[in-house]
Amino acid sequence: MSNDLIHDPKGGMPRLLQIMRRLRDPETGCPWDIEQDFGSIAPYTIEEAYEVADAIARESWGELRGELGDLLLQSVYHTQMAEEAGLFTFDDVVRDISDKMVARHPHVFGDESRDKSADQQTADWERIKAAERAAKRETRTLDGVAIGLPALMRAVKLQKRAARVGFDWPDIGMVVDKIAEEAAELVEARDDLTPDKVAEEYGDLLFVMANLGRHLRVDPEEALRAANAKFTRRFEAIEDALALDGRTPAQSDLAEMDALWDAAKLRERISD
């Protein structure tokens, strides 16, 4: 393999593809990279996607550039392994996604009118996707909802699919009532249920909570991510306050930390 392209800073996409081929070369490549397969690399792919989302959430645009490169490398990695196995090539991947985007946007690349509302465009998109699933013989309502998605995200996607065929609560009040019912059942029976049954009931409660988010047009993943950030921010405020006395949370008690939490919460409200 030529080193000229590999060391050419202007080599673009061909350079990256060549680098991956070199890394996977059975004789001269990296031992770690050679040993990997689709399954071992998949967790890194998911991790890199989350790091992209994290950089965006923090508006760290310099980091985003690097994180997008890391994510792109994952696609290159998988396609290199696929090419070695005779499954498909990087060009096949590029052609497939290009064809899909053209097919799903007839109002941009075809002769359909662009004079549509956002809801109409969403309906058209779903109709095209349904046709694609049918072509793959995915005929059941929930077919094609990826199992590997984060659980809350998958719950919402499953619920949206079911709602398209009328399987949905028509009123948000019914969702709230169901949450109260599930929560009460879990609290009342927690001492009598096996650990597996407790986990099952808790899962049912989370599933309905995801449904409430869908009815409120709130993304559960984004909402929980924001709640995590808020908890981190306020708990760090507790640590900072205790550090002024040379103490840590382990050297405090719940009552004091609750008071410091409330103080941090009040400061946030005033600054808003």
Secondary structure, DSSP 8 states (H G I E B T S, - for coil): --HHHHT-TT-HHHHHHHHHHHHT-TTTS-HHHHH--HHHHHHHHHHHHHHHHHHHHTT-HHHHHHHHHHHHHHHHHHHHHHHHTTS--HHHHHHHHHHHHHHH-HHHHSSS-S---HHHHHHHHHHHHHHHHHHTT--STTTT--TTS-HHHHHHHHHHHHHHTT-S-SSHHHHHHHHHHHHHHHHHHTTTS-HHHHHHHHHHHHHHHHHHHHHTT--HHHHHHHHHHHHHHHHHHHHHHHHTTT--GGGS-HHHHHHHHHHHHHHHHHH-
